[in-house]
Structure formats: structure tokens, C-alpha cells
Amino acid sequence: MQEEEDSLDTSLAGLDVQDWLAGLAEMADAEGMFEELGDHHFATFIERDNTLLVTFETVHGIRNLSSRAQPLGFDMVRAQDWSHLCLVSDGDTWFRDPVLYEFFDRLIDDGFFESYHRIVFYGAGPCGYAAAAFSVSAPGATVLAVQPQATLDPRMTEWDPRFPEMRRTSFTDRYGYAPDMVDAADSAFVFYDPRETLDAMHAALFRRPNVTRLRMTHMGDALQTRLVEMGLLYQVLLLAGTGRLTEAAFARLYRARREHPPYLRNLMTRLDAEDRPYLNALLCRSVTERMNAPRLYRRLNALKAAADTGSFRFPPQRKAS
């Protein structure tokens, strides 16, 4: 086991793309499997215990989000000894490729998923769509989809103008409409910021009895990055893989946002946009009393100056208990 763990500790950071791909292929072959899937996708598989994490990732995301330039699932392999199947795309493809359909068909026919006690599908954005869509191949799995699109079929989501290059890609053939594909899951969790209108509209399409939508208000349009920065992604995956992820469990973890500068800055900006100086002063004062936050400190001083002119009543200082 020690040799297996050491082999995954090899960092691929700093390599050019070709050397990085060769290193990842060598690492995966030594632990399980590496397979090219057409021109724009490949799969890695690390075989360990009977919990399987299936992640959908991009080359760019792996090389930029991980300090080792490894798939994020490798952290769960090292720490929890989980098995890990990773589907990787070169660019945002939404994994809409018949080669991938055939790959999952083969896994189903071989009974691959039947040998695992728990299975978790994970992805973010286009990869979140794929995690939901392909989860149908493993009935009873848990799905974690961060900012997923439900479909990009223009006849259904013509209100989303963000991805015009995908308009001619079929989202109506196999593994197509993601909300329908999660019907076979034991449970699915959709993470989204309700202030991001288009993301919220896609999240609304995932209304199913087995789907829990988890709101990450004021976190913006890069939720996976925010989860990584707050140290929550690993914890969320761990809860999912042990059957303990619930809305209440996530709410407890999500209290970490109170120490997360991007969230606090976004909240400050929102209060400014809504012209709520009193609440903004409370926010800025609370934050600057407990952490270093230069932008909020400057805003607090500006609010004090505005209050001195009589534009609003500055909140009184709380008495020490």
C-alpha cells in the first residue's frame, strides 16, 4: 500500500501539456487504467476500495486548481483510499461525444459499477452537467453538480446566451437531459448562487424529489474555486461518499464563508448596490474587527464619513459584554 500511496504523490506541476499528459498516463497505468477516448477526452482509473468517486474534469482545471496538477479525486484516493474514475476533456465539451456514450455502455455491460458499495459522481459547470447526465449509468449513486447546466438544447434553454458554440451540439440523444438522468440517483445535490440568474434558472430545472439544491448566495460564478479556497470541497465529497451529506450538514460547513474574503467583498458590493449603508456599516465593522480586510476597512471609513454628513445614522458601537 505504501508504494501505491507514494506513486500518487508525484507532482505534475510545471510540466508542459504533453509531458503532463504522459506523466498522468504513466501514473494511472501503474494504478489501474489510462484510456484515450477520441480526440478530446481520456479517462484515468485508480483502483482501491469499494467506494468509487467518478469525477468529470478539464485539462485546464486540473492543471490550475491542483497544486500537484492532478485530478481532484486523487486527494480522496490518498486520504480515504477510495477508487477513482476520472473523465477528462480538453476544453469545455460538456462530454457530448458518442465515444463517451460507448465507454459508459461498456462499463455498464461489464458490471463495473456493481462492484462498489458507494458511488459519487462529481463535476462543476459543463463537468457538472456531465456528472448528472452520466450518473444514470450507476443507479443509486450520489451526484454532486456545481453550477450545472441542465441542457444546452436551444429549443429549451434559448434564454442562456453564454455558449453559442454549443448550439449545434445535440443534447437530445443519449445521456442528454441532465435532470432526467438523475432520476436513477439515490440523491443529487445541485450547488448554485441564486444571484447568478442563468445558473439559478438551470438549477430550477433540476426539480426532482431526490434533488437538493444548495444555495451559495454571493459566491459568484466560480463556485468550485470558492469551495476549494474555503477547504470545503474535500469535506463535501467525504460526506457524500459516507452517506452523510444533507442540507443541514452543508449549512454547517458553509459557515466558513464568514471568513472568506471574496464572499465578504461580494456581500459588501451587493449592499452598496441596494443602497443599504446601515447594514453595510455593520458588515464592515464586524469583519474588520476580526480579520484583515483592507477593502472593507476602506469602505467602513467611507461610510463613517458619509454618516458624519447626516446621510444616514451610523450604527452605535456595541457594548462589551
C-alpha positions as CSV (number, residue, x, y, z in Angstrom):
1,M,0.0,0.0,0.0
2,Q,2.9,2.4,0.8
3,E,4.2,2.1,-2.8
4,E,0.7,2.9,-4.2
5,E,0.4,6.0,-2.0
6,D,3.9,7.2,-2.9
7,S,3.2,6.8,-6.6
8,L,0.3,9.3,-6.4
9,D,2.4,11.8,-4.5
10,T,4.4,12.6,-7.7
11,S,3.7,16.2,-8.7
12,L,3.0,17.0,-12.3
13,A,3.0,20.8,-11.8
14,G,5.1,22.9,-14.1
15,L,5.2,20.4,-16.9
16,D,4.2,21.3,-20.4
17,V,0.9,19.8,-21.6
18,Q,2.5,16.8,-23.4
19,D,4.8,15.9,-20.6
20,W,2.0,16.4,-18.1
21,L,-0.3,14.1,-20.1
22,A,2.4,11.4,-20.4
23,G,3.1,11.6,-16.6
24,L,-0.6,11.3,-15.8
25,A,-1.0,8.4,-18.2
26,E,2.0,6.6,-16.6
27,M,0.7,7.2,-13.1
28,A,-2.8,5.9,-14.0
29,D,-1.5,2.9,-15.8
30,A,0.5,1.9,-12.8
31,E,-2.5,2.2,-10.5
32,G,-5.3,1.0,-12.8
33,M,-6.0,2.3,-16.3
34,F,-5.5,5.1,-18.7
35,E,-7.6,5.2,-21.9
36,E,-7.9,7.8,-24.7
37,L,-11.5,8.4,-25.7
38,G,-11.5,10.0,-29.1
39,D,-9.7,13.3,-29.9
40,H,-10.9,15.4,-27.0
41,H,-11.3,13.1,-24.0
42,F,-9.5,10.5,-21.9
43,A,-10.1,8.5,-18.7
44,T,-8.0,7.5,-15.8
45,F,-8.9,4.9,-13.2
46,I,-7.3,4.2,-9.8
47,E,-8.5,1.0,-8.1
48,R,-8.6,0.9,-4.4
49,D,-11.6,0.1,-2.0
50,N,-15.3,-0.2,-2.6
51,T,-16.2,3.5,-2.6
52,L,-15.9,4.9,-6.1
53,L,-15.6,8.6,-6.9
54,V,-16.4,9.5,-10.6
55,T,-15.2,13.0,-11.5
56,F,-15.5,15.0,-14.7
57,E,-12.7,17.5,-15.1
58,T,-10.9,19.5,-17.8
59,V,-7.3,19.7,-18.6
60,H,-7.2,23.4,-17.8
61,G,-9.0,22.8,-14.5
62,I,-6.7,20.0,-13.4
63,R,-3.5,22.0,-14.2
64,N,-4.7,25.2,-12.5
65,L,-6.8,24.1,-9.4
66,S,-4.4,21.4,-8.1
67,S,-1.0,22.2,-6.6
68,R,0.2,18.8,-8.0
69,A,-1.6,19.3,-11.3
70,Q,-3.5,16.1,-10.6
71,P,-7.2,15.3,-10.9
72,L,-9.0,16.4,-7.7
73,G,-10.2,12.9,-7.0
74,F,-6.6,11.9,-6.3
75,D,-6.9,13.7,-2.9
76,M,-9.7,11.3,-2.0
77,V,-7.6,8.3,-3.1
78,R,-4.7,9.3,-1.0
79,A,-6.7,10.3,2.1
80,Q,-9.6,7.8,2.0
81,D,-8.3,5.0,-0.2
82,W,-11.3,5.4,-2.5
83,S,-11.3,4.2,-6.0
84,H,-11.4,6.9,-8.6
85,L,-12.6,7.1,-12.2
86,C,-11.8,10.5,-13.9
87,L,-13.2,11.6,-17.3
88,V,-11.1,14.5,-18.7
89,S,-12.0,16.8,-21.5
90,D,-9.6,19.1,-23.5
91,G,-11.8,22.2,-23.3
92,D,-15.4,22.6,-22.4
93,T,-17.1,19.9,-24.4
94,W,-20.0,19.0,-22.0
95,F,-18.7,15.4,-22.7
96,R,-21.1,15.2,-25.6
97,D,-19.3,12.6,-27.7
98,P,-20.6,9.1,-28.8
99,V,-17.2,7.7,-27.9
100,L,-18.0,8.5,-24.2
101,Y,-21.5,7.0,-24.6
102,E,-19.9,3.8,-25.7
103,F,-17.4,3.9,-22.9
104,F,-20.1,4.1,-20.3
105,D,-22.1,1.5,-22.1
106,R,-19.1,-0.8,-21.8
107,L,-18.8,-0.1,-18.1
108,I,-22.4,-1.0,-17.6
109,D,-22.2,-4.2,-19.7
110,D,-19.1,-5.3,-17.7
111,G,-20.8,-4.7,-14.4
112,F,-18.2,-2.2,-13.4
113,F,-20.4,-0.1,-11.1
114,E,-21.9,-3.1,-9.4
115,S,-18.8,-3.9,-7.5
116,Y,-18.9,-0.7,-5.5
117,H,-20.7,-0.1,-2.3
118,R,-21.0,3.6,-2.7
119,I,-20.6,5.7,-5.9
120,V,-20.3,9.5,-6.1
121,F,-20.4,11.5,-9.3
122,Y,-18.9,15.0,-9.2
123,G,-18.4,17.9,-11.6
124,A,-18.6,21.7,-11.9
125,G,-20.1,23.7,-14.8
126,P,-20.0,21.7,-18.0
127,C,-18.5,18.9,-16.0
128,G,-21.4,19.2,-13.5
129,Y,-23.8,18.7,-16.4
130,A,-21.8,15.6,-17.3
131,A,-21.8,14.2,-13.8
132,A,-25.5,14.5,-13.6
133,A,-26.1,13.1,-17.2
134,F,-23.8,10.1,-16.9
135,S,-24.9,9.2,-13.3
136,V,-27.8,7.2,-14.9
137,S,-25.2,4.6,-15.7
138,A,-24.9,3.8,-11.9
139,P,-28.4,3.7,-10.3
140,G,-28.3,4.5,-6.6
141,A,-25.3,6.8,-6.9
142,T,-24.9,10.2,-5.2
143,V,-24.5,13.2,-7.5
144,L,-22.8,16.5,-6.7
145,A,-23.2,19.0,-9.5
146,V,-21.8,22.5,-9.0
147,Q,-23.3,25.2,-11.3
148,P,-24.5,22.5,-13.8
149,Q,-26.3,23.3,-17.0
150,A,-29.5,21.2,-17.4
151,T,-29.1,21.2,-21.2
152,L,-28.0,23.5,-23.9
153,D,-30.7,22.5,-26.3
154,P,-31.6,25.9,-27.8
155,R,-35.3,24.8,-28.0
156,M,-35.4,24.6,-24.2
157,T,-32.8,27.0,-22.9
158,E,-32.8,29.7,-25.6
159,W,-32.6,32.2,-22.7
160,D,-29.0,31.2,-22.0
161,P,-26.7,33.1,-24.5
162,R,-23.4,32.1,-22.9
163,F,-22.4,29.1,-25.1
164,P,-23.3,29.9,-28.7
165,E,-20.5,27.5,-29.9
166,M,-22.6,24.6,-28.5
167,R,-25.8,25.4,-30.3
168,R,-25.3,22.7,-32.9
169,T,-24.3,20.0,-30.4
170,S,-27.0,17.5,-29.7
171,F,-28.3,17.4,-26.1
172,T,-31.3,15.3,-27.0
173,D,-29.7,12.0,-27.8
174,R,-28.3,9.5,-25.2
175,Y,-27.3,10.7,-21.8
176,G,-28.9,14.0,-22.8
177,Y,-31.2,15.9,-20.5
178,A,-29.4,16.0,-17.2
179,P,-32.4,16.5,-14.8
180,D,-34.0,13.3,-16.2
181,M,-30.7,11.4,-15.9
182,V,-30.5,12.0,-12.1
183,D,-33.9,10.2,-11.6
184,A,-31.9,7.0,-11.0
185,A,-29.7,8.5,-8.4
186,D,-30.2,7.9,-4.7
187,S,-29.7,11.6,-4.1
188,A,-28.4,14.6,-6.1
189,F,-27.1,17.9,-4.8
190,V,-27.0,21.0,-7.1
191,F,-24.8,23.9,-5.9
192,Y,-25.6,27.3,-7.3
193,D,-25.7,31.0,-6.5
194,P,-29.3,32.3,-6.8
195,R,-27.9,35.8,-7.6
196,E,-26.4,34.3,-10.8
197,T,-29.6,34.4,-12.8
198,L,-28.7,31.9,-15.6
199,D,-27.2,29.4,-13.1
200,A,-30.3,29.7,-11.0
201,M,-32.6,29.1,-14.0
202,H,-30.7,25.9,-14.8
203,A,-30.8,24.8,-11.2
204,A,-34.5,25.3,-11.2
205,L,-34.8,22.7,-14.0
206,F,-33.4,20.0,-11.6
207,R,-36.5,20.0,-9.5
208,R,-36.9,16.3,-8.6
209,P,-37.8,14.5,-5.3
210,N,-34.3,13.2,-4.9
211,V,-32.6,16.6,-5.7
212,T,-31.4,19.0,-3.0
213,R,-30.5,22.5,-4.3
214,L,-27.8,24.1,-2.1
215,R,-27.7,27.9,-2.3
216,M,-24.3,29.6,-2.2
217,T,-25.5,33.2,-2.3
218,H,-23.0,36.0,-3.1
219,M,-20.3,33.5,-4.2
220,G,-20.5,34.4,-7.8
221,D,-19.8,32.4,-11.0
222,A,-16.8,30.3,-9.8
223,L,-18.3,28.1,-7.1
224,Q,-15.8,25.2,-7.5
225,T,-12.9,27.6,-6.9
226,R,-14.7,29.1,-3.9
227,L,-15.2,25.6,-2.4
228,V,-11.6,24.8,-2.9
229,E,-10.4,28.1,-1.4
230,M,-12.6,27.5,1.7
231,G,-11.4,24.0,2.1
232,L,-14.9,22.6,1.7
233,L,-14.7,20.5,-1.5
234,Y,-12.9,17.7,0.1
235,Q,-15.2,17.7,3.1
236,V,-18.3,17.8,0.9
237,L,-17.1,14.8,-1.1
238,L,-16.3,12.9,2.1
239,L,-19.8,13.5,3.4
240,A,-21.2,12.3,0.1
241,G,-19.1,9.2,0.0
242,T,-20.1,8.2,3.5
243,G,-23.8,8.9,3.0
244,R,-23.8,11.9,5.4
245,L,-24.3,14.8,3.1
246,T,-27.5,16.7,3.9
247,E,-28.7,20.3,3.5
248,A,-28.1,20.8,7.2
249,A,-24.6,19.3,7.1
250,F,-23.6,21.6,4.2
251,A,-25.0,24.6,6.0
252,R,-22.7,23.8,9.0
253,L,-19.7,23.6,6.6
254,Y,-20.8,26.7,4.7
255,R,-20.3,28.9,7.8
256,A,-16.7,29.1,6.6
257,R,-17.9,31.8,4.2
258,R,-17.8,34.2,7.2
259,E,-14.0,34.1,7.0
260,H,-13.8,34.1,3.2
261,P,-12.8,37.5,1.7
262,P,-14.4,37.0,-1.8
263,Y,-17.7,36.3,-0.2
264,L,-17.4,39.2,2.2
265,R,-16.4,41.6,-0.7
266,N,-19.3,40.4,-2.8
267,L,-21.7,40.9,0.1
268,M,-20.4,44.4,0.6
269,T,-20.8,45.2,-3.1
270,R,-24.4,43.9,-3.0
271,L,-25.3,46.0,0.0
272,D,-23.9,49.1,-1.8
273,A,-25.9,48.3,-4.9
274,E,-29.1,48.0,-2.8
275,D,-28.2,51.3,-1.0
276,R,-28.2,49.8,2.5
277,P,-25.4,51.8,4.2
278,Y,-26.5,50.9,7.7
279,L,-26.2,47.1,7.1
280,N,-23.0,47.7,5.2
281,A,-21.5,49.5,8.1
282,L,-22.5,46.6,10.4
283,L,-20.9,44.2,8.0
284,C,-17.7,46.1,7.5
285,R,-17.2,46.8,11.2
286,S,-17.8,43.2,12.1
287,V,-15.3,41.9,9.6
288,T,-12.6,44.4,10.2
289,E,-12.8,43.7,14.0
290,R,-11.8,40.1,13.5
291,M,-9.7,39.9,10.3
292,N,-7.5,41.9,7.9
293,A,-9.8,43.1,5.2
294,P,-8.4,46.3,3.6
295,R,-11.3,46.9,1.1
296,L,-13.9,46.6,3.8
297,Y,-11.8,48.8,6.1
298,R,-11.7,51.5,3.5
299,R,-15.4,51.1,2.9
300,L,-16.1,51.4,6.6
301,N,-14.2,54.7,6.8
302,A,-16.1,56.0,3.8
303,L,-19.4,55.1,5.4
304,K,-18.3,56.8,8.6
305,A,-17.6,60.0,6.6
306,A,-21.0,59.7,4.9
307,A,-22.7,59.3,8.3
308,D,-20.9,62.5,9.5
309,T,-22.6,64.5,6.8
310,G,-26.0,63.2,8.0
311,S,-26.8,61.0,5.0
312,F,-27.6,58.1,7.4
313,R,-27.3,57.1,11.0
314,F,-24.1,55.1,11.7
315,P,-24.8,52.1,13.9
316,P,-23.8,52.6,17.5
317,Q,-20.9,50.6,18.9
318,R,-21.9,47.5,20.7
319,K,-21.2,47.5,24.5
320,A,-18.7,44.9,25.6
321,S,-20.3,42.0,27.5
